[in-house]
Amino acid sequence: MKPDEIAIIKALAQEKMLDAETKWNQVKDQFVELAEDSRSLRKVAKALTQIPGYELLDEDETEVHVDDFVVLLADLRQSTKHLMNNYAAAQKGATELKRVFIETSVLLPCLAQAIRFGNGKVTEYLGDGLLAIFRVPEGKGSKVVVEAHNSAEKCIEAVAMIINPMIKEEYNLPPLEVGIGIARAKGIVNWVGLPGFMVPKVFSQAVFNASKCACGNNEILLAESAEALWPTVKSGEKAVVFMKKRKGRENVDAYLVEYAS
């Protein structure tokens, strides 16, 4: 990341960590037994931003839109374990529910900011992860896949360089690890929900494939649909040594980009 990007994310992480601590102290007395709320992580309401290219979509519009998208899905690894297990070494009581509350309150906005530095937009927060969309203009598939991968690299850097040292210093928590999957496919943009609460969503095979590739530990895995678009390397750019083939969840083929040193 650039120095100004690091400064922005560091300030954001500090702000969100302080905010999470303040809010936790306001509600902690209401949790007599945190174990009773073990499913709360997956119950966090989805927060919506805007789908690239469809920022002014009208809820009353009846037309169904089809477009080309690259999807980035980031997942906090072992979040359920963090929630269910008492981490005795934690400071300030940052274990179980409070631990995950602090971790996700800091992590998700910082990942969203790293993605914003590119041309992606977060469309959903998924409790312990997020879904980001990059719109693909005609003939620009390779460019957008690289942009998404660059954004994913910034996400990994933000976790390693900013978030992990911060939660270690403040709460003595071990490092976070994230898995990021990237895929590309056509998608349907449509409203879903009930009158009074309608949410625009992208329905795409790329969402499924990206989720199956978001299984590594601080790794970025491309689905076949994204790997096929990786550009031929030009002189002076990052040299790809090879695409290391891996297996994602449910045996989905995935690829790790390897660079020359």
RODO-2510 file (C-alpha; in nm, 4 decimals, decimal comma):
residues 261
     n   res          X          Y          Z
     1     m     0,0000     0,0000     0,0000
     2     k     0,0983     0,3614    -0,0481
     3     p     0,1942     0,5619     0,2646
     4     d    -0,1235     0,7721     0,2465
     5     e    -0,3356     0,4566     0,2164
     6     i    -0,1645     0,3060     0,5214
     7     a    -0,2292     0,6261     0,7188
     8     i    -0,5983     0,6283     0,6236
     9     i    -0,6532     0,2649     0,7206
    10     k    -0,4540     0,2991     1,0433
    11     a    -0,6632     0,5977     1,1517
    12     l    -0,9813     0,4116     1,0579
    13     a    -0,8757     0,1016     1,2542
    14     q    -0,8001     0,3096     1,5633
    15     e    -1,1335     0,4879     1,5361
    16     k    -1,3308     0,1639     1,4951
    17     m    -1,1480    -0,0139     1,7767
    18     l    -1,2202     0,2709     2,0182
    19     d    -1,5807     0,2850     1,9025
    20     a    -1,6239    -0,0912     1,9478
    21     e    -1,4758    -0,0785     2,2988
    22     t    -1,7084     0,2072     2,3939
    23     k    -2,0157     0,0302     2,2592
    24     w    -1,9199    -0,2980     2,4224
    25     n    -1,8942    -0,1269     2,7611
    26     q    -2,2458     0,0112     2,7094
    27     v    -2,4038    -0,3298     2,6564
    28     k    -2,1791    -0,5843     2,8289
    29     d    -2,3954    -0,6071     3,1418
    30     q    -2,6819    -0,7358     2,9295
    31     f    -2,4868    -1,0512     2,8464
    32     v    -2,5133    -1,2837     3,1413
    33     e    -2,4013    -1,5876     2,9431
    34     l    -2,2298    -1,5140     2,6137
    35     a    -2,2639    -1,8762     2,5070
    36     e    -2,6382    -1,8265     2,4691
    37     d    -2,5659    -1,5824     2,1891
    38     s    -2,3293    -1,8109     1,9990
    39     r    -2,5160    -1,7604     1,6728
    40     s    -2,5096    -1,3817     1,6866
    41     l    -2,2133    -1,3523     1,4526
    42     r    -2,4147    -1,4928     1,1653
    43     k    -2,7182    -1,2827     1,2537
    44     v    -2,5597    -0,9446     1,1915
    45     a    -2,7811    -0,7526     0,9526
    46     k    -2,6365    -0,7105     0,6082
    47     a    -2,5239    -0,3576     0,5368
    48     l    -2,5643    -0,2319     0,1842
    49     t    -2,3494    -0,0010    -0,0216
    50     q    -2,3993     0,0574    -0,3956
    51     i    -2,3550    -0,1827    -0,6851
    52     p    -2,1042    -0,0348    -0,9317
    53     g    -2,2855     0,0966    -1,2364
    54     y    -2,6239     0,0801    -1,0638
    55     e    -2,5985     0,3512    -0,8001
    56     l    -2,9281     0,5126    -0,9083
    57     l    -3,1323     0,1934    -0,9422
    58     d    -3,4982     0,2670    -0,8762
    59     e    -3,6878     0,0346    -0,6417
    60     d    -3,9992     0,0676    -0,8579
    61     e    -3,8099    -0,0271    -1,1735
    62     t    -3,9343    -0,3496    -1,3289
    63     e    -3,6469    -0,4060    -1,5732
    64     v    -3,4024    -0,6808    -1,4790
    65     h    -3,0401    -0,5908    -1,5480
    66     v    -2,7675    -0,8339    -1,6558
    67     d    -2,4050    -0,7257    -1,6382
    68     d    -2,0505    -0,8562    -1,6069
    69     f    -1,8923    -0,8562    -1,2600
    70     v    -1,5820    -0,9582    -1,0725
    71     v    -1,6650    -1,0605    -0,7155
    72     l    -1,4278    -1,0425    -0,4185
    73     l    -1,5295    -1,2251    -0,1028
    74     a    -1,3245    -1,1909     0,2161
    75     d    -1,3736    -1,4189     0,5155
    76     l    -1,2299    -1,3972     0,8675
    77     r    -1,0876    -1,7409     0,9344
    78     q    -1,1704    -1,9284     1,2571
    79     s    -1,4262    -1,6687     1,3683
    80     t    -1,6552    -1,9342     1,5160
    81     k    -1,3641    -2,0682     1,7201
    82     h    -1,2913    -1,7142     1,8397
    83     l    -1,6551    -1,6811     1,9439
    84     m    -1,6922    -2,0143     2,1220
    85     n    -1,3552    -2,0491     2,2976
    86     n    -1,2348    -1,8545     2,5996
    87     y    -0,8963    -1,6984     2,5151
    88     a    -0,7370    -1,6733     2,8586
    89     a    -0,4480    -1,4487     2,7526
    90     a    -0,6768    -1,1710     2,6275
    91     q    -0,6681    -0,8348     2,8021
    92     k    -0,9680    -0,6146     2,8865
    93     g    -1,1961    -0,9171     2,8716
    94     a    -1,1600    -0,9445     2,4934
    95     t    -1,2685    -1,3050     2,4641
    96     e    -1,5619    -1,4910     2,3076
    97     l    -1,8316    -1,2449     2,1917
    98     k    -1,6363    -0,9323     2,2830
    99     r    -1,3341    -1,0660     2,0954
   100     v    -1,5288    -1,1192     1,7747
   101     f    -1,7112    -0,7891     1,8178
   102     i    -1,3796    -0,6033     1,8438
   103     e    -1,2160    -0,8006     1,5612
   104     t    -1,4977    -0,7564     1,3110
   105     s    -1,5650    -0,3939     1,4088
   106     v    -1,2068    -0,3097     1,3171
   107     l    -1,1522    -0,5563     1,0336
   108     l    -1,4537    -0,5017     0,8099
   109     p    -1,4329    -0,1222     0,7672
   110     c    -1,0586    -0,1476     0,7015
   111     l    -1,1096    -0,4124     0,4335
   112     a    -1,3831    -0,1988     0,2794
   113     q    -1,1492     0,1005     0,2715
   114     a    -0,8737    -0,1044     0,1063
   115     i    -1,1231    -0,2160    -0,1586
   116     r    -1,2414     0,1417    -0,2076
   117     f    -0,8870     0,2413    -0,3023
   118     g    -0,9541     0,0356    -0,6155
   119     n    -1,2764     0,0472    -0,8130
   120     g    -1,4668    -0,2072    -0,6045
   121     k    -1,7579    -0,1453    -0,3732
   122     v    -1,8748    -0,3495    -0,0769
   123     t    -2,2338    -0,4567    -0,1276
   124     e    -2,2775    -0,6790     0,1777
   125     y    -2,1212    -0,7343     0,5180
   126     l    -2,1617    -1,0986     0,6115
   127     g    -2,0988    -1,0978     0,9865
   128     d    -1,7377    -1,2130     0,9713
   129     g    -1,6647    -1,1137     0,6125
   130     l    -1,7724    -0,9026     0,3200
   131     l    -1,8723    -0,9188    -0,0435
   132     a    -1,7378    -0,6634    -0,2907
   133     i    -1,8332    -0,6102    -0,6534
   134     f    -1,6248    -0,4787    -0,9429
   135     r    -1,8149    -0,3979    -1,2619
   136     v    -1,6462    -0,5162    -1,5829
   137     p    -1,6745    -0,2788    -1,8803
   138     e    -1,6741    -0,4509    -2,2168
   139     g    -1,3271    -0,5786    -2,3058
   140     k    -1,1804    -0,4894    -1,9654
   141     g    -1,2048    -0,8250    -1,7885
   142     s    -0,8300    -0,8707    -1,7419
   143     k    -0,7874    -0,5179    -1,6088
   144     v    -1,0671    -0,5584    -1,3551
   145     v    -0,9420    -0,8971    -1,2321
   146     v    -0,6009    -0,7408    -1,1663
   147     e    -0,7648    -0,4444    -0,9902
   148     a    -0,9596    -0,6828    -0,7675
   149     h    -0,6434    -0,8796    -0,6910
   150     n    -0,4562    -0,5585    -0,6095
   151     s    -0,7372    -0,4620    -0,3707
   152     a    -0,7178    -0,8060    -0,2109
   153     e    -0,3422    -0,7634    -0,1610
   154     k    -0,4094    -0,4343     0,0159
   155     c    -0,6603    -0,6129     0,2397
   156     i    -0,3987    -0,8701     0,3403
   157     e    -0,1439    -0,5932     0,4009
   158     a    -0,3899    -0,3976     0,6153
   159     v    -0,4497    -0,7016     0,8357
   160     a    -0,0792    -0,7822     0,8753
   161     m     0,0626    -0,4307     0,9023
   162     i    -0,2104    -0,2407     1,0860
   163     i    -0,4872    -0,4456     1,2434
   164     n    -0,2873    -0,7322     1,3941
   165     p    -0,0299    -0,5116     1,5709
   166     m    -0,3128    -0,2915     1,6990
   167     i    -0,5251    -0,5691     1,8526
   168     k    -0,2100    -0,7300     1,9925
   169     e    -0,1080    -0,4105     2,1697
   170     e    -0,4546    -0,3214     2,2957
   171     y    -0,5999    -0,6656     2,3781
   172     n    -0,3118    -0,9151     2,3498
   173     l    -0,5042    -1,1017     2,0809
   174     p    -0,3343    -1,3342     1,8312
   175     p    -0,3113    -1,2369     1,4626
   176     l    -0,6191    -1,2448     1,2445
   177     e    -0,6150    -1,4383     0,9210
   178     v    -0,8397    -1,3782     0,6235
   179     g    -0,9178    -1,5801     0,3144
   180     i    -1,0053    -1,3969    -0,0064
   181     g    -1,1654    -1,5450    -0,3162
   182     i    -1,2076    -1,3743    -0,6539
   183     a    -1,4317    -1,4864    -0,9407
   184     r    -1,5898    -1,3402    -1,2537
   185     a    -1,9254    -1,4080    -1,4204
   186     k    -2,2370    -1,2480    -1,5585
   187     g    -2,4832    -1,1465    -1,2911
   188     i    -2,8443    -1,0361    -1,2499
   189     v    -2,9073    -0,7093    -1,0654
   190     n    -3,2461    -0,7205    -0,8986
   191     w    -3,4357    -0,6133    -0,5917
   192     v    -3,5155    -0,8665    -0,3202
   193     g    -3,7250    -0,8350    -0,0067
   194     l    -4,0650    -0,7040     0,0971
   195     p    -4,2246    -0,3623     0,0430
   196     g    -4,0625    -0,1169     0,2802
   197     f    -3,7350    -0,3067     0,2879
   198     m    -3,6110    -0,3890    -0,0592
   199     v    -3,2412    -0,4495    -0,1191
   200     p    -3,0650    -0,4524    -0,4583
   201     k    -2,8447    -0,7572    -0,4990
   202     v    -2,6201    -0,9176    -0,7571
   203     f    -2,7112    -1,2804    -0,8255
   204     s    -2,4147    -1,4478    -0,9926
   205     q    -2,2218    -1,7720    -1,0129
   206     a    -1,9201    -1,5573    -0,9287
   207     v    -2,0512    -1,5085    -0,5740
   208     f    -2,0656    -1,8851    -0,5228
   209     n    -1,7223    -1,9449    -0,6743
   210     a    -1,5569    -1,6609    -0,4836
   211     s    -1,6977    -1,7950    -0,1577
   212     k    -1,5506    -2,1385    -0,2303
   213     c    -1,2090    -1,9808    -0,2918
   214     a    -1,2095    -1,7698     0,0276
   215     c    -1,0670    -2,0587     0,2261
   216     g    -0,6947    -1,9865     0,2605
   217     n    -0,5089    -1,8268     0,5479
   218     n    -0,3967    -1,4821     0,4328
   219     e    -0,4189    -1,6045     0,0756
   220     i    -0,5931    -1,4752    -0,2356
   221     l    -0,7330    -1,7499    -0,4560
   222     l    -0,8739    -1,6970    -0,8038
   223     a    -1,1553    -1,9090    -0,9378
   224     e    -1,1055    -2,0484    -1,2866
   225     s    -1,3209    -1,7719    -1,4320
   226     a    -1,0810    -1,5083    -1,2953
   227     e    -0,7595    -1,7030    -1,3566
   228     a    -0,8477    -1,7330    -1,7242
   229     l    -0,8481    -1,3531    -1,7513
   230     w    -0,5088    -1,2949    -1,5885
   231     p    -0,3181    -1,0829    -1,8426
   232     t     0,0042    -1,1585    -2,0223
   233     v     0,2745    -0,9843    -1,8238
   234     k     0,4313    -0,6823    -1,9905
   235     s     0,7880    -0,5630    -1,9456
   236     g     0,8374    -0,3786    -1,6160
   237     e     0,5248    -0,5187    -1,4512
   238     k     0,4956    -0,7873    -1,1868
   239     a     0,6114    -1,1143    -1,3385
   240     v     0,3877    -1,4119    -1,2784
   241     v     0,5967    -1,7221    -1,2229
   242     f     0,2960    -1,9517    -1,2435
   243     m    -0,0555    -2,0034    -1,1214
   244     k    -0,0372    -2,2513    -0,8378
   245     k    -0,3441    -2,4712    -0,8600
   246     r    -0,5246    -2,5361    -0,5351
   247     k    -0,8570    -2,6749    -0,4254
   248     g    -1,1169    -2,4544    -0,2661
   249     r    -1,4193    -2,5609    -0,0681
   250     e    -1,6240    -2,8404    -0,2229
   251     n    -1,3341    -2,9243    -0,4538
   252     v    -1,3653    -2,6050    -0,6588
   253     d    -1,0500    -2,5349    -0,8607
   254     a    -0,8611    -2,2298    -0,7348
   255     y    -0,5379    -2,0559    -0,8283
   256     l    -0,2753    -1,8716    -0,6273
   257     v    -0,0784    -1,6042    -0,8140
   258     e     0,2969    -1,6467    -0,7708
   259     y     0,5305    -1,3565    -0,8479
   260     a     0,8988    -1,3549    -0,9316
   261     s     1,1157    -1,2279    -0,6478
***
